[in-house]
Amino acid sequence: MPCIMLKTNVKLDETRDAIRKDFGEAISLLPGKSERWLCTVLEDGLDVSLAGSTSPCAMIFVDQYGSANRDACNRLAGRLTDIMEERLHIPPDRVYVAFHETGMWAWQGELF
C-alpha cells in the first residue's frame, strides 16, 4: 500500500480531484504499485516556504511498503513534479519529493 502526501502553500480548489487522479496513474511507475491500494493525503494552503520564499512550492512524500529501484523512483519523482507544474503552476525547482520505504506496513490491524 503506497501513500502519496502532498503539502503545499497553494490552494487546490478545483484541481483536487484531478491531482488525486494523476497521483493514482503515476503510482504505477513503481513496480507492483497501483491506484487500487493508494492512499492520498492532500494538504493545501499551508504556511510553507522554500529557500526563504513563500512563492508557490510543494513537498511530496511517497511512502511505500517494500522498496523500488532508483530508476522507478526517479520516473515517479519526475511525473509528480510535472503534475505540480501542470496543475498548480509550481516550477520544478520549487518541488521536493521524498521517498520512504518500510518493511512493516499494517492493514486491517495486522502487518503484511
C-alpha positions as CSV (number, residue, x, y, z in Angstrom):
1,M,0.0,0.0,0.0
2,P,1.7,3.2,-1.1
3,C,0.8,6.6,0.1
4,I,1.4,10.0,-1.6
5,M,1.2,13.0,0.7
6,L,1.2,16.5,-0.8
7,K,1.9,19.6,1.4
8,T,1.7,22.9,-0.5
9,N,1.1,26.6,0.1
10,V,-1.2,26.7,-3.0
11,K,-5.0,26.2,-2.7
12,L,-6.1,23.2,-4.6
13,D,-9.8,24.1,-5.1
14,E,-11.0,22.6,-8.4
15,T,-7.7,20.8,-9.1
16,R,-8.0,18.5,-6.1
17,D,-9.8,15.6,-7.9
18,A,-7.5,15.9,-10.9
19,I,-4.4,15.7,-8.7
20,R,-5.8,12.6,-7.0
21,K,-6.4,11.0,-10.4
22,D,-2.9,12.0,-11.6
23,F,-1.3,10.5,-8.5
24,G,-3.4,7.3,-9.0
25,E,-2.0,6.9,-12.5
26,A,1.6,7.9,-11.6
27,I,2.0,5.4,-8.8
28,S,2.1,2.6,-11.3
29,L,5.6,3.8,-12.2
30,L,6.7,1.9,-9.1
31,P,6.8,-1.8,-9.9
32,G,3.9,-3.7,-8.2
33,K,2.1,-0.5,-7.1
34,S,-1.4,0.6,-8.3
35,E,-4.1,3.0,-7.6
36,R,-6.1,0.2,-6.0
37,W,-4.1,0.4,-2.8
38,L,-3.0,4.1,-3.0
39,C,-3.8,6.4,-0.1
40,T,-3.5,10.1,-1.0
41,V,-3.2,13.0,1.5
42,L,-3.6,16.5,0.1
43,E,-2.9,19.4,2.4
44,D,-3.1,22.8,0.7
45,G,-2.9,26.4,1.8
46,L,-0.2,25.7,4.3
47,D,2.4,28.0,5.7
48,V,5.2,26.5,3.6
49,S,8.4,28.2,2.4
50,L,11.3,27.0,0.3
51,A,14.7,28.7,0.1
52,G,13.3,31.6,2.3
53,S,10.5,32.3,-0.2
54,T,6.7,31.7,0.2
55,S,6.3,31.6,-3.6
56,P,4.3,28.6,-4.6
57,C,6.1,25.4,-3.6
58,A,5.3,21.8,-2.7
59,M,6.7,18.9,-0.6
60,I,5.6,15.4,-1.7
61,F,6.2,12.3,0.4
62,V,5.9,8.9,-1.2
63,D,5.7,6.1,1.4
64,Q,5.7,2.5,0.3
65,Y,5.8,-1.0,1.6
66,G,9.0,-2.6,0.4
67,S,11.4,-0.9,-2.0
68,A,11.7,0.2,-5.6
69,N,14.7,0.7,-7.7
70,R,16.3,4.1,-8.2
71,D,15.1,4.4,-11.8
72,A,11.5,3.8,-11.0
73,C,11.6,6.3,-8.1
74,N,13.3,8.8,-10.5
75,R,10.5,8.4,-13.0
76,L,7.8,8.8,-10.3
77,A,9.6,11.9,-9.0
78,G,9.6,13.4,-12.4
79,R,6.0,12.7,-13.0
80,L,4.9,14.1,-9.6
81,T,6.9,17.2,-10.3
82,D,5.3,17.5,-13.8
83,I,1.8,17.2,-12.1
84,M,2.7,20.1,-9.8
85,E,3.7,22.3,-12.7
86,E,0.7,21.3,-14.9
87,R,-2.0,21.5,-12.2
88,L,-0.7,24.1,-9.8
89,H,1.9,26.1,-11.9
90,I,4.6,25.3,-9.4
91,P,8.0,25.4,-11.1
92,P,10.1,22.2,-10.9
93,D,12.8,23.9,-8.8
94,R,10.1,24.6,-6.1
95,V,9.1,20.9,-5.7
96,Y,10.7,18.4,-3.4
97,V,9.9,14.7,-3.5
98,A,10.9,12.4,-0.6
99,F,10.7,8.6,-0.7
100,H,10.3,6.4,2.4
101,E,10.4,2.7,2.3
102,T,9.4,0.3,5.0
103,G,9.3,-3.5,5.6
104,M,6.5,-3.1,8.1
105,W,3.1,-1.9,7.0
106,A,-0.2,-2.9,8.6
107,W,-3.7,-3.2,7.1
108,Q,-6.8,-4.4,8.8
109,G,-4.9,-4.4,12.1
110,E,-2.1,-6.7,11.1
111,L,1.3,-6.4,9.4
112,F,1.6,-7.7,5.9
